[in-house]
């Protein structure tokens, strides 16, 4: 008997471990509920809810393949090896199949599980699934993991041109087994479900994910390069939650882009090539996670930046978290995050730079807050993005580059459409004033705070802090 232990791979199409398990014999699927571990990893309640909603849809898809889904619970990953050992004994499992995960805690969990299973003669088979390339297979001439994205990208494209990955469909159904699937509680006891308004942004299940991918490829990919920076327009794919939960595979996404672009990786339609570039950024940050484990430990990739004099400013941090900074584009972005569990990518850069540079508050505070609210929260991508913005990471933005939120707002939301949507209290301002509202007075009352920081002075403070590291 084969067991597929599902984690961040909640689909039946193009699932490496599922294909391998069903090829090798009768297969049972397992999903583990680990609420204590979710809390340790700051997994957002809306993300856990999204996982469980997709798991419920996956149960139906597995039923069509005659693969029973077992659901078990333990508090955290320390209990996983023993739990799997008992389950394999009960179900007479010969081999457990998993799709690899790459955080340091995930790697330790899987190694401990492999050791425990081996004691009972059960094999743990690991599969490449959430990446296009096995970490360690793309190295510099000196045998190191790449630190510079452009060099990593060039090698990726060289390999991809030689052998483009082709996604597989769903496996053929197996003969029915005399094992019943477990039910999935909604909501899980002790878990607070998000508002229906948030859930409505993110329909669950493979059919919904595949439909969203097809719609993006057909209707928006061609203009992606031009529209992706405009937060008021639906110019991005919004597929990141499905990729993070493994409801879509990177191979499916790459295949959609290549189909749209006549098989070209870096020529042809700029929208498709720009989106492929974003897929490779995702790949890069996961390779960094393996090659430089300190980023899994919330350490700066550039060790010298650990000496930055981060400010302890709890009231300013709270204002940032609540969208009360007095900078409309920052506050609108933070309100979008709270309401939808997601934030437009350019705005992620803006709010991260504002916190880590204008406020000089430790980037880890922002990284943690994002993970606690993002439906697409992913350790590698979130950490990579925050460290890039804070100039502490690999291939980081130069420390002297600090996006001005007002000029960025004027450039990418010139009519204030995004701001008006999320800050209705400013809807009456004209297209110029809405980016930097005038101070409220008796004759012009506006229920909106004044800026919590002077942008010019805070920029100089940040530059001085970085210069002093030299």
N, C-alpha and C positions, 0 to 999 in steps of 0.2 A: 504494500500500500504506500502511496506517495502523499505527502502533505505539503501544500503551499501555504507558507506563513505570509499573509498579506500585511503590508505596512503602508508605505506611500506609493502604492501601485494598484489603485482601486478601479481596475478595468479588466475586461476579458480580451479585448482586441490588443494585439501587439504587446502582450505581457510575457516577457521572456521566461520567467519562472513557471507561469501557468502552462505555457506551451511545453516546456521541458518535462514538467511533472506528468501531464496527461499523455505525453509521448511514452513515458517510462512505465505507466501502469495506472490502475484505478486511483483516483485522486480525491482527497478531501481538502477543503480550505479552512484556514484558521485566521481569526482576527483577535488581537488582544486589546482589551480596554485597560489603560494604565493611568488613571486620573492623577495619581501622585506625581508621575513622571511628567504629565502635561503641565502641571503646576511648576515643577522644577525648571522646565524649559520655557516657561512664560508663554505657552501656547494660548492664543486668544480664544475665548469662549466661542466666538463666531466661527473660528477655524475648526475647533473640535466638533461643533454642531454641523459644519459643512462635511467633515469626514464621516460623521455618523449618517447624515442624510445620503451621502454617496454610497456608504456601505449598505444601506437598506436597498438602494437601487441595484447595487452589485449582487446582492443576495438573489434578486429576481433573475439577473443575467446568468448567474451560476446555476440556478435551478434549470434553466434551459439547456445547460450542458450536463445536467445530472451530477453536478458537483455540490455536495452538501457544504454549507458554511457553518463552522463551529465558532462560537463567540465565548471567550473566557476572560476573566478579570483578575488582575493583581494590582497592587498599589503602584509599584514602580518596577524598573527593569531588573533590579537585583533578584527578584523572585522568578524571572522568566526562565532561566535554565532548568530549574526544578519542575516548573509547571509543564514545560515542553517535554521534559523527560517522562513525566507521568502520563501525559497525553499520548505520546508515541507508544508507550507500553500498552495502554488501554486499547488503542486503535490498531496496534500491530503495524506501526509505521516503519518502513525500511529507510526512507530518505525524506529529509525535509528540504524543500526548495525555497530559497529567498532571493529577492532582488536586492542588490547591495545598497546600503546607505552609508554616508560618509562622515558624519560628525564623530568626534572622538568617543562620545558616550555610546553611540550606535555601534561603532567598531568594537568597543570593549564588550558590549552586550552580546554581539554575535560571536565573538571569540569565546566568551564564557559558555555560551549555548553550545557551540561546536564541541568544546571539551566535554561538557556534560553528556551530550548525545553519544559521543564516541565511546564513552565508558560502557554504553549499552549496545554498542555495535550499530548505531544509527548514523548515517552520513548526513552532513549538512552541505548541500550544493548551493554555491553562490553564483548569481547571474548578473551580467551587465544589463541595466535596463533604464535607469533614469538619466543616463549619460550616453553620448555618442561614442566616447572613447574611455577606455579603462584608465583611471588615474595611475600614473607611472609609465604609461605607454608613450607619452609625449614629453620628452625631456630635452634640455639644452645639450650642447656638445660636451659639457662638463658633467652631465648626468644629474642636473638639478631640475626641479620644477620651475616652470617659467614664472617670472615675476612681472613681466611686461606683456600686456594684453595683445598688442599689435604683433609681437613675435609669435605668441601662442596661436593667434588667429591665422596667421600665414601658414603655420604647420597643419592646423586643422583643415584648412581649405585644400592644401596639397593632398592630404589623405582622403578627404571627402570626394574630390574630383576623381581620384583613382578608383574609389569603391563607395559610391553613394549608398547609405543604408536604406533598405526597403522595409517599411513596416509590414508586419504580418496581420492577417485578419484574425477572426476568432477561431479557436480550436473546434474541431468536430466534437459533438456530444459523445460522452462515454456511456456505457451501459449503466442503468440505474443501480444505486447502492442502497442497502437497507439501513441508512443513517439519515436521521432527520436534521434539517437545518434549524439552527437556533433563531429566535426572534431578536429584534433590535429595538430596545426601548426608545421612545421619542417623547419627551427628552430623557436622557440618561439620568437616573436618580442622583441628586446632588449637583447636577449641571444646570445652569440657568440658560435657557434657550434665548437667542437674540430676538429682537423684534421682527415681526413678519415683514416689515418694510425693508429690513436689511436682507432677510432671506430672499425676498422677491428679486433682488439684484442678481442672485446666484442660483439658478435652478440646478438641481443635482442630477447626477447620472450621466453615463456615457452618451446616450442619445443627445442630451442637451449640450454636452461638451463638443461632440462631433459636429452638431448643427452650428454651434458658435464658431468653430474653426472654419467650416465651409463658408459661412456667411462672411466672416472676416476676409477669407481668401478671395471670395467672389466680389465683394462690395467695397472693401476698404484697404486691402493690401497695396494696391497700385498707388494710392495716394499717401501711404503710411509715412514716407519720409517727410512730406510737407505738412501733414496734419498731426503728427504724433506729439508735437510740443504745444498744441493748443488745447488747454484743459476744458474749454467750453464745448468742444466738438468730440464726437465719438470716433476719434482718429487712432486710438490704440486698440489692440486685440482684446484686452480684458480677459485673456486666457490664463493669466498667471495663477489664479486659484486652482484651476484644473491641472496645470502642470505640477504645482506644489503638492497636490494630493495624489498625483499619478492617475488622474482620470483621463488625461491625455499623455502620450509619450512624446519625447523630443523628436523621435523619428517621424511620427505622424505630422508634427508641426513643420519639420524640415521638408518633408515630402510635399506638403501643401504649398510651401513657398517655391519649391523647385518646379512644381506643376504650373504655378502661376507665372514662372519666369523661364519657361522652356528649358528647364534643366540647368540654368546658369546660376553660379554661386555668387559671383562678385561683379558681373556685368549685366546689362539688360535693364530691367525695371528697377529703379532706385528704391521703391517701396519694399519689394521683395528682398533685395540685397541688404537693406537696412534692418529688416526684421531678422534675417539670418544672422546678421551681426549681433543682434540682441540675444538670440539663442546661444551664440558662442560666448557672450559675456556670462550667461548663466553657467555654461560649461566651465569656463575659466575659474569662476569663484568656487565651484565644487572641487576642482583640482587643487586650488589653493588650500582648501579645507584639509585635504589629505597631505599635501606636501609640507604645510606649515601649521601643525596642530595647535600652535599657540592661539590662533584666531578662534578656535573652538573654546578656548579658555578665557575669552573676553580680554585678550591681550592685544595691544597694538601690533600691527604687522611690522611697522618701523619702530624698533625698540626705543630709539632715542626720543620719540614723541611721548613716551610714558612720563617724561619730565615736564611736560607742559603744565603750567600753573592753572589748572581748571578752577573755576570759581564755584563756591558753594552759595548758590542763589536760589533757594527753594521757592520763593514767591515768583521769580521770573520763570523758573521751570514750570510751575503750576500754570502761569498765564499762557505759556507756550502750549502746554497740554490741553488747556481748555479753549484755545482759540481766542485769547483776549490780549494779544500783544500790541494791538493798535496798528499793525501792518496788515491791511485787508487781504492780500494774497496769501499770507502766512495763515491767518485765521480762517479763511475760507477753506484752505487745504486741510487744516486740522479738523474742521467740522465735517468735511467730506469723509475723512477717516473714521470719525466717531459714528457717523450715520450709516456708512456703507461697508466698513471693514476694508476699504481699499483707498489708495490715493494715486492720482496721476503721477507718472514717473518724473516729469520735470519738477513737479511740486515736491516730490520726495527730496530731490536735490536741494531745492530752495529752503525747505524747512530744516533740513539737516545742516546746511551751512549756517543758517540763521542761529540755530541752537549752539553749534560747536564753535562758531567764529564770532558772530555778533554778540552772543551772550557769553561766549567762552565757557560753556558748560560741557562737561565730559560727554563725548559722543556716546558712551555706553548707556547714559540715561536715556538718550533718544532711541538707541537700538532696542533697549528693553521695552520702552513704551510702545514702539512700533510692533514688536512681537506680541505684546499683550492685546493688540487691537487689529492686526492685519489678518484678513482671511487667507491671504496668500503668503503668510509669514514663513520664510525659509532661512535657516541659519546662514547658509553660504551667501545668498543674494543680499540679505538684509545687512549682514556684517560687512560684506564687500561694499555695498552702497554707502553705508555710514562712514566707513573708513576712507573711502574715496572722497567723500564730501568734506570730511574733517582733515584731510591731508595727512592721515596717519597710516594709510594702507598701501597695498601694492598698486603700482601704476597710478598713484594718487594724483589728484588735481594739484598743481603747484600751490603752495600755501598762500601765495600772494593773490591768488584768484579767489575773489569772494563776490558771489552774485549779489547785486543790489536788488532787494525784493521789489522796490518801487519801479525801477527801470525794467525788470523782468516782467512785472505785471503789465506795464504799459506795452511791452513788446508782444507778449503772448496772450494777453486778455485785453486788447485795446479798447473794446467797447464795454468792458466790465461785466460781461455776461456771466462768467463763472462766479465772480464776486457777488453779483446781485442774487444769484441763485442760493448761495450759502450764507450770505449776510444780508438778509432782506431789510435790515435796519438802515442799510446804505443805498437802497434801491433808488431813492429820490435824488441822489447826487448825479451831477453830469459826468460825462465820460472822462474828464480830466481829474476832477476832484475825487472820484471814487477810488483812485489808486493811493491817494494820500489825503484823507479827509481833513478839512479844516477843524480847528479846535471848536468844540461846542460852546455856545454862549446863550444868553437869554433870548436873543433874537433868532438864533439858528440852532435849536436844540437837536443834538444827535446822540442817540443812546449807543455810544461806541467809545471805547477807551482811547486815550492819547497814547502814542508809542511809548513802550517801556524802555527804549534804548535809543540813543542818538546814533544813526547809522554810520556817519563819518567818524565819530570818536571811537565807536566800537570796532570799526575796521582797523584803525590805527592801533588799538589795544591788541587785537589779534595778530597783526603783523609784528608788533614788538615782541609778543610772546614767542612766536615762531623764530624770529631772528635771534633771540637769546639762546635758542637751542644750539646754535652753531658754535 
